[in-house]
Amino acid sequence: MKVDIHTHLLPPEFPRFAERFGYGGFITLDHHAPCRARMMRDDGKFFREIESNCWDPKQRVTECDAHGVQVQVLSTVPVLFSYWAKPQDGLEVARFLNDHLAGAVATAPKRFVGLGTVPLQSTGLAVKELERCVRELGFAGVQIGSHVNDLNLSDPALFPFFQAASDLGAAVFVHPWDMMGEAKMTKYWLPWLVGMPAEVSLAICSLIFGGVMERLPKLRFAFAHGGGAFPGTLGRIQHGFEVRPDLVAVDNKVAPRDYLGRFWVDSLVHDAETLRSIVKLFGADKVALGSDYPFPLGEERPGTLIESLTDLAPSVRERLLSRNALEWLGRSHEDFAP
């Protein structure tokens, strides 16, 4: 069994949010060819070319069958978070995306699991939409960004949201977005190659140093892209905690290494030695298959890298391919039995 925790879905059409709200910055779709579309900002600037597998559940099932993937966890494309929008407008965007996602899950409930999106620019509205996602739409949890405008995830203003997620038993998938330093990385796709890994480390460090993981030990976090830059810089992070506690340990006295094994990461690292390393670092029970389907920086055939590690025990490969994902989601194999 393969359960892919990192896949993205968007609606085939978008309302003209800029006209509705009176300001721009939102994404629209230009269906310029059969089964293809351009994601465009509403100022006419091109963002990304996509194919029908980005919005068509039937096409996704066909490709899942070809790739041997039994279950996809669906979440929105991070550029659609819209945290910068006015709070009530952000809520309207989130509800539109979540209603579409729920409809997609309903087309194949044994193949899809939903992770909603919430307007984190307003903690109160985010909590209400989180509750709707879990209680009414039946989602396993939510996907959030690596920061919220000028707030890192450690900010006290966001804690009530994390408290609500813990109380609801919701899984939280943290995905990089709006990458730091993007204005200085205009060439070579550097925001995706350098900024994204840094954003994931920022999120992990913020949740550790801010005491969120300490205060909410039952909250199930998973981080995209194998934890980004965090695994490779953990030695430096730990050393900084030890030698400058006056700067680092100001909100949480627990060492960063003590949190290894307390959160999940996906397997999307594109390198066998790196995958072995994160399995050793985070634990064989805390790495779950993630492909970033259907985007080119992902794994074209989900699970190929895991399956290539023939030195791992079969029970460990099975954990990486499905069991760890199910434990993070709070689901079981029986939930997806035909």
Disulfide bonds with the S-S distance in Angstrom:
none
